[in-house]
Amino acid sequence: MRKNIKIINKLGIHARPAALLVKVANAHDCEVFFEKDGMKVSGKSVLDVMMLAAPKGAEVIVETDGEDEENCMREINNLFEKGFDED
C-alpha cells in the first residue's frame, strides 16, 4: 500500500512523532517505509524517520507491505490526521 500524507502538526516530524510512528510500525507484521523528496527510509527506525527532516506542510509517502499492511497504514494515517496530538 502507498499513500501520500501531508504533515499538519506545527513542528513537523521531530523526535516525539518519529517515535510514535516507529512504535506503530514495529507493532505490525509488515515492512514500513517513509519517503520525502526522493529519500526513502525505514519506518522502523527513529533515526531514519527523523532524517527526513519533514516540516509542517511537507508531503510524505507512506508505504506498507506485508501481512498486516492495512492495519498499519490505517494507524499511521490516524497519527498524521490527529497531528500527533500536538496542536
C-alpha positions in Angstrom: 0.0 0.0 0.0 1.2 3.6 -0.7 -0.3 6.8 0.4 0.7 10.5 0.2 0.1 12.2 3.6 0.5 15.9 4.4 2.1 16.8 7.7 -0.3 19.1 9.6 1.3 19.4 13.1 3.1 22.6 13.8 6.6 21.2 14.4 6.6 18.5 11.7 8.4 15.2 12.2 10.6 15.7 15.3 11.6 13.1 17.9 8.2 12.5 19.5 6.2 12.0 16.3 9.0 9.8 14.9 8.9 7.7 18.0 5.1 7.3 17.7 5.4 6.3 14.0 8.1 3.7 14.7 6.1 2.3 17.6 3.1 1.7 15.3 5.4 0.3 12.6 7.1 -2.1 14.9 3.7 -3.3 16.2 2.7 -4.7 12.8 3.9 -7.6 10.8 4.8 -5.7 7.6 7.5 -3.5 6.1 7.1 0.2 6.5 8.9 3.0 4.6 8.6 6.8 4.6 9.7 8.8 1.6 10.2 12.6 1.2 11.9 14.4 -1.7 13.3 11.1 -3.1 14.7 10.0 0.3 13.2 6.7 1.4 13.8 5.4 4.9 12.7 2.6 7.2 9.7 3.3 9.2 11.0 1.0 12.0 14.0 3.3 12.9 13.5 6.5 14.8 16.8 7.9 13.5 15.8 7.1 9.9 12.4 8.8 10.2 14.0 11.9 11.8 16.4 12.1 8.9 13.5 13.0 6.6 13.5 16.5 8.3 9.8 16.8 7.3 8.3 20.2 8.4 4.7 21.2 8.6 3.1 21.3 5.1 5.5 18.7 3.6 4.1 15.6 2.0 5.4 12.2 2.9 4.8 9.0 1.0 4.0 6.1 3.4 4.5 2.6 2.1 3.4 -0.6 3.9 3.9 -4.1 2.6 3.1 -7.4 4.3 0.6 -9.4 6.2 -0.7 -6.6 8.4 -0.2 -3.7 6.0 -3.8 -2.3 6.0 -4.0 -2.0 9.8 -0.6 -0.5 10.0 -1.4 2.1 7.3 -4.6 3.0 9.0 -2.9 3.6 12.3 -0.1 5.6 10.8 -2.6 7.7 8.8 -4.6 8.3 12.1 -1.4 9.7 13.8 -0.8 12.1 10.9 -4.5 13.2 10.8 -4.5 13.9 14.5 -1.4 16.0 14.2 0.3 13.5 16.7 -2.0 15.2 19.3 0.3 18.2 19.5 -1.9 21.0 18.4 
